[in-house]
Amino acid sequence: MANVILTEQAQREFDDLGRTIHIRVLDILERLEKWPNLSGAKPLRGRLAGRFRIRTGDYRVQFRVESDRVVVEKIGHRDGFYED
């Protein structure tokens, strides 16, 4: 099992979610504990290579894996999600 850690940015984004999507993202965070036995995670490419995303409806969770830790970097709506 992996330890799931949220960055400060991801924690703020998680706290700002509406109730319904908050519960759905919480389910994803619990699923991430089972890394690498997790379905639905897609590797990202280009400047985000080395990171993964998993989706729930129109929302995305971006994360990277560091040995036995899964670091959630970003949580948000798909519109503009991959832009800085």
DAFENUR-V357542 format. One record per backbone hydrogen bond with DSSP energy under -1.0 kcal/mol. NH is the residue of the N-H (numbers start at 0). CO is the residue of the C=O. Records with the same first field share a line. If there is no record, write none. Layout:
NH: CO / CO
This chain:
1: 32
2: 67
4: 69
6: 71
10: 6
11: 7
12: 8
13: 9
14: 10
15: 11
16: 13
21: 17
22: 18
23: 19
24: 20
25: 21
26: 22
27: 23
28: 24
29: 25
30: 26
31: 27
33: 30
34: 31
36: 33
37: 35
41: 52
43: 50
47: 44
48: 45
50: 47
51: 62
52: 41
53: 60
55: 58
58: 55
59: 75
60: 53
61: 73
62: 51
63: 70
65: 68
68: 65
69: 2
70: 63
71: 4
72: 61
73: 61
75: 59
77: 57
80: 77
82: 79
